Amino acid sequence: MTRRDEVVPAVVEAIAEANGCRPSDLGFSLYEHVDTAALTELVVSKQTDWTLTFQVPNCSVEIHGDGRICVGDTVQRNVEGPSSEPNAKNQR
């Protein structure tokens, strides 16, 4: 799978993990809160010095050009999979 294919499911899984539930139990779709096509294009761009922040019910989400996905104040995972440092939001 490429980063293009991974980003939307990874973001949904990170939000669900932060909320202590399964992705299907979130009660909303990601596309209701962010343009998922634009997100996908941003993630696969050659630029890595960006941060996208948006709100979903109950939390704020940050996606970084280096692949980190932060929900609230916690790095939940990277686009490639779960983060090995769940409390290291500002580390690269």
N, CA, C and O of each residue as an XYZ file, in Angstrom:
368
protein
N       0.842     -1.176      0.000
C       0.000      0.000      0.000
C       0.891      1.246      0.000
O       1.966      1.252      0.600
N       0.438      2.273     -0.666
C       1.189      3.524     -0.682
C       0.651      4.467      0.370
O      -0.412      4.230      0.943
N       1.392      5.544      0.626
C       0.908      6.561      1.567
C      -0.439      7.101      1.109
O      -1.280      7.448      1.938
N      -0.653      7.176     -0.193
C      -1.930      7.649     -0.735
C      -3.068      6.779     -0.208
O      -4.116      7.291      0.185
N      -2.861      5.480     -0.200
C      -3.896      4.546      0.244
C      -4.013      4.464      1.758
O      -5.045      4.045      2.282
N      -2.969      4.861      2.455
C      -2.918      4.675      3.896
C      -3.462      5.835      4.713
O      -3.926      5.622      5.833
N      -3.421      7.041      4.197
C      -3.658      8.210      5.043
C      -5.068      8.271      5.618
O      -5.214      8.470      6.824
N      -6.096      8.112      4.820
C      -7.460      8.248      5.350
C      -7.760      7.159      6.380
O      -8.245      7.484      7.463
N      -7.494      5.880      6.092
C      -7.723      4.870      7.133
C      -6.874      5.106      8.383
O      -7.341      4.876      9.498
N      -5.636      5.562      8.206
C      -4.768      5.809      9.362
C      -5.320      6.931     10.236
O      -5.265      6.841     11.462
N      -5.846      7.973      9.626
C      -6.420      9.088     10.398
C      -7.662      8.611     11.150
O      -7.827      8.915     12.331
N      -8.519      7.878     10.482
C      -9.738      7.370     11.128
C      -9.374      6.449     12.290
O      -9.972      6.540     13.362
N      -8.400      5.563     12.085
C      -7.979      4.659     13.155
C      -7.371      5.427     14.331
O      -7.587      5.063     15.487
N      -6.614      6.485     14.042
C      -6.020      7.290     15.117
C      -7.098      7.990     15.930
O      -7.014      8.041     17.157
N      -8.101      8.523     15.267
C      -9.198      9.191     15.969
C      -9.955      8.183     16.835
O     -10.279      8.467     17.989
N     -10.230      7.019     16.278
C     -10.936      5.984     17.045
C     -10.105      5.543     18.248
O     -10.636      5.385     19.347
N      -8.815      5.345     18.045
C      -7.933      4.941     19.140
C      -7.949      5.979     20.263
O      -8.009      5.628     21.441
N      -7.895      7.249     19.892
C      -7.916      8.324     20.893
C      -9.237      8.373     21.641
O      -9.285      8.796     22.796
N     -10.307      7.943     20.989
C     -11.631      7.939     21.607
C     -11.980      6.602     22.253
O     -13.071      6.443     22.802
N     -11.067      5.650     22.191
C     -11.295      4.353     22.820
C     -12.397      3.546     22.189
O     -13.138      2.848     22.881
N     -12.513      3.636     20.862
C     -13.563      2.892     20.183
C     -13.069      2.364     18.844
O     -11.934      2.618     18.443
N     -13.924      1.636     18.170
C     -13.612      1.159     16.824
C     -13.939      2.266     15.831
O     -14.798      3.102     16.113
N     -13.281      2.294     14.683
C     -13.593      3.318     13.675
C     -15.078      3.359     13.304
O     -15.631      4.435     13.078
N     -15.711      2.213     13.242
C     -17.129      2.165     12.873
C     -18.039      2.749     13.952
O     -19.210      3.021     13.687
N     -17.519      2.944     15.157
C     -18.319      3.482     16.257
C     -18.152      4.995     16.451
O     -18.717      5.559     17.388
N     -17.389      5.653     15.586
C     -17.145      7.086     15.756
C     -18.408      7.931     15.597
O     -18.547      8.961     16.257
N     -19.316      7.515     14.743
C     -20.551      8.274     14.554
C     -20.433      9.401     13.538
O     -21.345     10.220     13.423
N     -19.336      9.461     12.806
C     -19.162     10.450     11.745
C     -18.191      9.901     10.715
O     -17.461      8.945     10.978
N     -18.190     10.508      9.557
C     -17.234     10.163      8.506
C     -16.195     11.261      8.419
O     -16.516     12.436      8.598
N     -14.969     10.898      8.152
C     -13.886     11.872      8.076
C     -14.171     12.935      7.029
O     -13.876     14.109      7.249
N     -14.739     12.545      5.897
C     -14.993     13.501      4.817
C     -15.994     14.591      5.211
O     -16.119     15.591      4.504
N     -16.702     14.418      6.318
C     -17.606     15.469      6.813
C     -16.837     16.609      7.469
O     -17.398     17.678      7.711
N     -15.543     16.387      7.760
C     -14.750     17.361      8.510
C     -13.505     17.848      7.791
O     -12.923     18.863      8.173
N     -13.094     17.138      6.759
C     -11.908     17.540      5.999
C     -12.067     16.988      4.577
O     -12.680     15.942      4.368
N     -11.512     17.700      3.625
C     -11.518     17.241      2.235
C     -10.496     16.113      2.121
O      -9.293     16.365      2.068
N     -10.971     14.878      2.086
C     -10.062     13.734      2.114
C      -9.238     13.630      0.830
O      -8.108     13.144      0.871
N      -9.768     14.066     -0.286
C      -8.987     14.048     -1.532
C      -7.823     15.027     -1.432
O      -6.709     14.711     -1.849
N      -8.073     16.212     -0.883
C      -7.002     17.194     -0.699
C      -5.982     16.684      0.317
O      -4.781     16.879      0.135
N      -6.442     16.040      1.376
C      -5.547     15.463      2.371
C      -4.627     14.430      1.727
O      -3.422     14.426      1.975
N      -5.183     13.575      0.918
C      -4.399     12.550      0.237
C      -3.347     13.177     -0.666
O      -2.198     12.734     -0.676
N      -3.722     14.193     -1.417
C      -2.763     14.866     -2.294
C      -1.657     15.541     -1.485
O      -0.493     15.519     -1.884
N      -2.009     16.128     -0.375
C      -1.020     16.786      0.477
C      -0.018     15.771      1.022
O       1.185     16.028      1.027
N      -0.501     14.637      1.474
C       0.359     13.617      2.065
C       1.357     13.064      1.054
O       2.487     12.746      1.426
N       0.976     12.942     -0.192
C       1.886     12.368     -1.185
C       2.753     13.423     -1.876
O       3.567     13.091     -2.737
N       2.580     14.686     -1.502
C       3.408     15.730     -2.096
C       4.846     15.601     -1.612
O       5.112     14.944     -0.605
N       5.756     16.217     -2.319
C       7.166     16.154     -1.943
C       7.487     17.054     -0.759
O       8.533     16.887     -0.132
N       6.631     17.984     -0.444
C       6.822     18.864      0.704
C       6.566     18.089      1.990
O       5.638     17.283      2.064
N       7.387     18.336      2.992
C       7.174     17.690      4.286
C       7.094     18.699      5.424
O       6.920     18.312      6.579
N       7.218     19.975      5.117
C       7.218     21.001      6.165
C       5.843     21.659      6.300
O       5.721     22.882      6.229
N       4.831     20.852      6.491
C       3.472     21.352      6.633
C       2.764     20.635      7.780
O       3.155     19.548      8.206
N       1.710     21.288      8.262
C       0.830     20.707      9.273
C      -0.600     21.084      8.909
O      -0.890     22.253      8.653
N      -1.471     20.123      8.887
C      -2.893     20.344      8.646
C      -3.624     20.064      9.949
O      -3.477     18.989     10.531
N      -4.411     21.030     10.407
C      -5.178     20.881     11.645
C      -6.653     21.035     11.329
O      -7.047     21.944     10.597
N      -7.469     20.146     11.881
C      -8.918     20.249     11.717
C      -9.592     19.643     12.939
O      -8.975     18.919     13.720
N     -10.854     19.955     13.078
C     -11.650     19.486     14.212
C     -12.600     18.378     13.781
O     -13.180     18.427     12.696
N     -12.746     17.402     14.626
C     -13.790     16.394     14.515
C     -14.491     16.393     15.876
O     -13.971     16.982     16.824
N     -15.646     15.754     15.998
C     -16.299     15.751     17.298
C     -15.359     15.252     18.406
O     -14.724     14.206     18.272
N     -15.287     15.993     19.461
C     -14.538     15.653     20.674
C     -13.030     15.836     20.607
O     -12.355     15.597     21.608
N     -12.462     16.251     19.462
C     -11.008     16.418     19.431
C     -10.514     17.176     18.206
O     -11.223     17.371     17.219
N      -9.267     17.589     18.326
C      -8.554     18.244     17.247
C      -7.584     17.232     16.643
O      -7.018     16.405     17.358
N      -7.395     17.300     15.335
C      -6.505     16.378     14.646
C      -5.443     17.191     13.917
O      -5.757     18.184     13.261
N      -4.192     16.772     14.032
C      -3.082     17.378     13.291
C      -2.409     16.292     12.481
O      -2.097     15.216     12.991
N      -2.190     16.587     11.217
C      -1.437     15.683     10.361
C      -0.221     16.459      9.897
O      -0.336     17.592      9.428
N       0.941     15.846     10.028
C       2.200     16.503      9.710
C       2.814     15.904      8.450
O       2.603     14.732      8.136
N       3.565     16.714      7.744
C       4.206     16.275      6.519
C       5.166     15.120      6.700
O       5.477     14.422      5.736
N       5.640     14.902      7.913
C       6.546     13.776      8.172
C       5.785     12.480      8.456
O       6.397     11.449      8.734
N       4.450     12.529      8.386
C       3.640     11.327      8.563
C       2.980     11.171      9.911
O       2.164     10.268     10.091
N       3.315     12.041     10.885
C       2.699     11.921     12.210
C       1.226     12.322     12.155
O       0.845     13.272     11.471
N       0.426     11.584     12.883
C      -0.992     11.906     13.055
C      -1.215     12.087     14.541
O      -1.064     11.144     15.318
N      -1.575     13.304     14.937
C      -1.791     13.629     16.341
C      -3.274     13.875     16.567
O      -3.920     14.596     15.806
N      -3.795     13.276     17.604
C      -5.181     13.503     18.003
C      -5.116     14.044     19.417
O      -4.616     13.376     20.322
N      -5.623     15.255     19.609
C      -5.440     15.927     20.881
C      -3.966     16.244     21.026
O      -3.373     16.824     20.116
N      -3.362     15.884     22.134
C      -1.947     16.154     22.381
C      -1.070     14.925     22.220
O       0.067     14.913     22.691
N      -1.577     13.896     21.565
C      -0.852     12.638     21.499
C      -0.613     12.206     20.060
O      -1.524     12.258     19.234
N       0.603     11.781     19.760
C       0.872     11.155     18.468
C       0.251      9.764     18.536
O       0.714      8.902     19.283
N      -0.784      9.560     17.761
C      -1.458      8.262     17.770
C      -0.785      7.277     16.837
O      -0.726      6.081     17.121
N      -0.279      7.780     15.723
C       0.351      6.899     14.754
C       0.990      7.722     13.659
O       0.841      8.943     13.599
N       1.701      7.028     12.798
C       2.233      7.619     11.593
C       1.416      7.080     10.437
O       0.717      6.077     10.578
N       1.500      7.735      9.307
C       0.735      7.259      8.159
C       1.062      5.798      7.891
O       0.199      5.046      7.440
N       2.285      5.391      8.160
C       2.697      4.013      7.925
C       2.237      3.046      9.010
O       2.340      1.836      8.813
N       1.736      3.523     10.139
C       1.281      2.616     11.188
C       1.354      3.268     12.545
O       1.671      4.454     12.635
N       1.067      2.526     13.621
C       1.085      3.085     14.974
C       2.442      3.677     15.342
O       3.488      3.156     14.955
N       2.403      4.743     16.075
C       3.631      5.386     16.522
C       4.262      4.575     17.638
O       3.569      3.955     18.444
N       5.576      4.589     17.672
C       6.253      3.904     18.771
C       6.417      4.819     19.972
O       6.826      4.372     21.044
N       6.097      6.110     19.797
C       6.215      7.082     20.884
C       4.888      7.824     21.037
O       4.763      8.957     20.572
N       3.894      7.204     21.681
C       2.556      7.768     21.715
C       2.413      9.110     22.424
O       1.402      9.782     22.221
N       3.364      9.531     23.236
C       3.232     10.794     23.932
C       4.237     11.824     23.475
O       4.533     12.765     24.211
N       4.758     11.670     22.300
C       5.851     12.520     21.832
C       5.399     13.412     20.677
O       5.971     13.344     19.589
N       4.410     14.224     20.892
C       3.834     15.035     19.834
C       4.859     15.889     19.107
O       4.805     15.977     17.880
N       5.773     16.509     19.797
C       6.660     17.467     19.170
C       7.986     16.866     18.711
O       8.850     17.592     18.218
N       8.159     15.574     18.862
C       9.402     14.964     18.412
C       9.282     14.588     16.945
O       8.191     14.265     16.475
N      10.369     14.626     16.231
C      10.388     14.223     14.824
C      11.250     13.018     14.640
O      11.393     12.526     13.520
